[in-house]
Amino acid sequence: MGIRDVQNLDIDILQRDLGSSITYRTVSSGYTASTGAVVDTPTDLTIVAIRQIVTDREVFHDPAFLQHGDLKYLVQKSDLSTDPTTTDVIIDSEVGTLRVFKFEVRQDNNAYIVYARK
């Protein structure tokens, strides 16, 4: 069952039964007037997400964005304090550190499909 196949299923049940714990790192930049420097501040959230490998079919239909080996994570919207961005990082103990490069809002508007790669 692919993430696209679970559009109508309850996200809470999916995460409880299929999810694994990941660290979702957001990076916000701020200007420090006293030094004139831009400072990046990372914020880590430990959340439960459902991980899947991007399929060959998805790569075929979206070769401009997707590559073999890319992963996608189903993340409950309420678990993140802001929308995902391409500066975000996923730290998955089973896979390693991945950079977010694309995201979509699930049809029912309660979860994100976050695409990431090494």
Secondary structure, DSSP 4 states (H G I P E B T S, - for coil): --GGGGTTS-HHHHHHHH-EEEEEEEEEEEEETTTTEEEEEEEEEEEEEEEEEPPHHHHHH-TTT--TT-EEEEEEGGG-SS---TT-EEEETTTEEEEEEEEEE-TTSSEEEEEEE-
